[in-house]
């Protein structure tokens, strides 16, 4: 994760990971999120399938907000909802 100012969510750039490591890393970060916590996922393609997997495994516990939608970089803010605690 890259360092960010105090009130901004950390950023994780998975473009440097081989594809089979990406979901494992993202799910590790999701599991470590405290209620109200967030991070920005940076990817080289639309991570929409990850959204469906996340929602299936953790229904209604996370928000998913696109900050940038391609064509070469996708940035998604993933937040753990406070009510999910």
ChimeraX attribute file (.defattr): number of C-alpha atoms within 10 A of each C-alpha:
attribute: neighborCount
match mode: 1-to-1
recipient: residues
	/A:1	13
	/A:2	9
	/A:3	10
	/A:4	10
	/A:5	7
	/A:6	7
	/A:7	6
	/A:8	11
	/A:9	19
	/A:10	18
	/A:11	18
	/A:12	18
	/A:13	18
	/A:14	18
	/A:15	14
	/A:16	10
	/A:17	12
	/A:18	8
	/A:19	10
	/A:20	8
	/A:21	11
	/A:22	17
	/A:23	16
	/A:24	11
	/A:25	14
	/A:26	18
	/A:27	14
	/A:28	11
	/A:29	15
	/A:30	19
	/A:31	11
	/A:32	11
	/A:33	17
	/A:34	14
	/A:35	15
	/A:36	13
	/A:37	16
	/A:38	22
	/A:39	20
	/A:40	23
	/A:41	22
	/A:42	20
	/A:43	21
	/A:44	16
	/A:45	14
	/A:46	19
	/A:47	17
	/A:48	11
	/A:49	9
	/A:50	14
	/A:51	15
	/A:52	12
	/A:53	13
	/A:54	19
	/A:55	15
	/A:56	10
	/A:57	10
	/A:58	14
	/A:59	11
	/A:60	13
	/A:61	16
	/A:62	23
	/A:63	14
	/A:64	16
	/A:65	12
	/A:66	14
	/A:67	13
	/A:68	14
	/A:69	15
	/A:70	12
	/A:71	9
	/A:72	10
	/A:73	13
	/A:74	19
	/A:75	22
	/A:76	21
	/A:77	18
	/A:78	21
	/A:79	21
	/A:80	23
	/A:81	17
	/A:82	12
	/A:83	10
	/A:84	13
	/A:85	9
